[in-house]
């Protein structure tokens, strides 16, 4: 039996160009799922695209950081925003404030709940939930995300992981193990392994091949690879200073050689709906 590979395109709704890239990466490439930003400027355009692309699995990409403003007002979520009512740009700022006790978990619950509701109100089926810049690795945020997913019947949650040997990688690995336990206790599906955090914005064919080999060597039967396709030129992306190679990732996802790598590594493409259901005795091997 082959292993399951879920290829997710994040940041749907960020720009209309990203929306077009995600659709093409699904129809002509290896993307099987996407995650929609409720706060994204191109949210409505993304929903229109999704309605015409029913084979693309949809998740909610919940945000507590980034260039786009929250759905709720500063008065409603005061500990999540600055004086302008804006989110911090980076997860680092959010984590530092949370560690200092300056983030109210009720604010997190209100804002993320509103975002999940906006995605659910599209009427499109949701298979998973994750977060912008993986902020749900932080335990307080992770507990809220699991709580919301469970309450709204969303069956799966991402568990980001890192293979980096530095201090950030070690911290992510520690938090990831706790996140996987939270998902398991809640009866939520998640993949046994993951790639895309270390490679964010620079995922090429060589890195995909390495991720496939590493996950297979650790024995896990399920893997998520998280990608960020885009098109160029896309003037709307100029306001983001992430240094992502959006169009390069799209080209890699469309490349027939990338699809061959997936098959040769013993994987088949699928979605979060194909993950074993832990509430029915489905199991997967935890990576080493």
N, C-alpha and C positions, 0 to 999 in steps of 0.2 A: 504494500500500500504506500502511495506517495504521501509526502508531507504537504500541509496546507500553507500557502503563501497568500497573505492579504497585503495588497499594495494600495496604500492610502495617499490621496492627494489632499494636503491641508490648505487652509486659507481660501476656500471657496467663498466668494462674496467680497473678497478684498478689492478686486477690480474686474471689469468686464473682460479684460484680456486674460486674467487668471481663470475666469469661468470658461472661456473658450478653450484654453489650454487643458483644463481638467477634462472637459468633454472629449476633446480629441485624444487625450492620453488614455481614456477609457475605451472609446470606440475603435481606435486604431492601435492602441498600445496595451500595456499590462496593468493599468490602474483598475482596481476593482471596487474601490470605496472612496468617498470623499467626506470632508468635515467642513460644515458651513458656519461661518462667522455671523452670528446674529447682529453684531455691531458693524459689519462691513458695509461700505458705501454701495457696493454692487449686490446687495442682498436680494433685491427684487429680481434683478437680471438672473441671478443664480437660481432662484426658484423657478423662473420660466424655463431655464435650461434643464433643470432636474425633471420637470414635468414631461419634457420631450425625450428624456433619457432614463426610462424606468429600470434599466438593468444596472444602473450605478447605485451602489449602496450609499445611504446617507447617514451621517452622524452630526452631532452638534459640537462645534469647536468653541468652547466657552472661554471668554476672555476676561482677565483682570489686569492686563497690561497691554500696551500697544498704542499706536497713533490714533486710533479711532475712539470716540468717547463712549462711555457706558450708556446703556439704555435708560437707566434711572438718573434722577437729578442728584446733584451734590448734596442736597438736603436729605435725600433718602439713603445715600450711601457715603456719608462724610469721610469715613476712614479709608476709603478706597481711592480717593481722588485728591488732587491738589487744589489750590485756590481758584484755578480756572475750571475746575470740574473735570480735569483730565486724569486718565489712568497714568501710572508710571510707565515709562517706555520699556523698562527691562524687568525681568523676573527678579533680578538681584535686588532692586529697590523694594519690591514687594516683600521678598523674603526677609530682608533686613528690618522692615517695619513690622512684619508679623512676629519675628523673633523678639522684638522689643516690646511686644504687647500692644502695638498701635493699630492693629487691624481687628475690627469687630467681626466675628464670625457670622453674626446676623446680617451684616452688610453684604458679606460674601454670599450668603444664602439668598438674600433678596435679589441681588444683581444677577447671579448665575441662574436663579430660578426664572427671572424675567427673560433671560436669553434663551433658556431651554423652551420656555413657553412660546416664544416667538418662532422658533424652529418647528415646534410641534404644531403650531397653529397653521402651518402650511398644509397640513393634512397628509403630508408625505410620510411614509413609514420610516422610523428611526431604528437603526441597528446598533449604534454605538455612541459613546460620548468621549471626548478628550478635551484638552485645554491648550490655549495659545501659550507658547513657550513652556509647556508642560508644568504649569504651576500647580496642578493637582498632585505632583510629587510631594509638595509640602503637606504634612499630615492634616492640618486644620482644613485646608482647601480640599484635600483628597476625601476627607470624611463627608464634606458637603456634596461633592460630586457623586460619590457613591449613594448618598441619601437621596439625591435628586433623581439619579438614574433608576433607583429602585422604586421610588414613589411614582415615577412616570412610565414605568414598564419598559425602559430602555435596557436591552439584555446584555450589552457588552461595554467594557471600558478599556481604554488603552493603558498598558503598563510600560512606560518608557524605560529603557535601560541604556547603559553606557559600557563600552569596552575600553575606555580610556584608563590609563594607569596613573593619571595624575590625581590630585586631591578632589577636583570636580567629579571625575569619574567614580572615585571611591564613594563620595557623598551620594551621587545619583544611584549607585548600586545599593547602598544601604537603604535609601528611601524607596527604591523600586521593590525591594523584597517586602517592605511593610505595605506598599501599595497593592502588591499581588495578594497578600494575606487579607487585606480589606475587601478586595473584590471577591475572593473565594468565600469569605464569611458571609457576604451579602448574596451569594449565589449568582454573581455576575460572571459572564464569560470574559476571558482575556487570553492573549496569545502567550505561549510558553517563552517566546523570545521576540526580540524587537531590534530594529536598526533604523537609524535616521536622526537621532539626537546628535551624535558626534559628527555626522556627515551633513548636517542641515545646510541647505543651499549649495552644496558642493557634491551632490551624490552623482557619481559617474558609474560607468559599467564595471570598472575595476573594484570599486567599493561595494557595489551590489554583489559581485562574485564573492568577495571576501565575507560579506554578511551571510550569504547563503552557505558557504563552507563552514563558517564558525558556528552557525546555528545547528547545522546538520551534525557537526562534530560533537556538540553538547547533547545531542539526542532528542531535543524537543521536536514534537511533531507539528507545531504551528509557529509561524513567524509573521510578524507585521513589519513591512518596510514603509517608512513614512517619507513622502516626497513633496516637492514644491515646484510643480511645473508652472511655466508662464510663457508669454510671448514677447517678442521684441520687434519693433519698438512698442513700449507701453508707457506713455507719459505719466499715467497714474501711479506707476511704481516708483517714480522719482522721489516721492516723499519718504520712502523707506530707505534707511541707510544700512541695511543688513548685509550687503555685499553678496546677496544670493545670485547664483547663475541660473536664473529661471528658465531661459530658453534652452540651455544646455541640458537641464534635467528633463525637459520635455522631449528633446531629441533622443536622449538615452531611453526614455520610456517607450518611444516609438520604434526603436531599433530592433530589428528582427534578431540580432545577435543577443540582445538582452533577454528576449523571450527564450532563446535557446539555452542560455545560462540557467534559467529557472528550471527548465525540463531536465537538463543534464545533472543538476544538483538534486534531482529527485523530488521536486515540488510541483504541485498543481495550483493554479490560480483559483481563488475563491474569496469569500467575504466573511464578515463577522458572524453572519447567520449560519455559516458552515462550521463554526467552532463547536466543540462538545459542550453539551448543556450540563453544568455541574449539579443542577437540581435533579437530574435524571440519571445520576451515576456516571456521567461522562467525565473522563479524566484526560490529562495530558502530562507529559513529562516535564518537570521543572528543570530549567537549564542549570548547569554547574556554575 
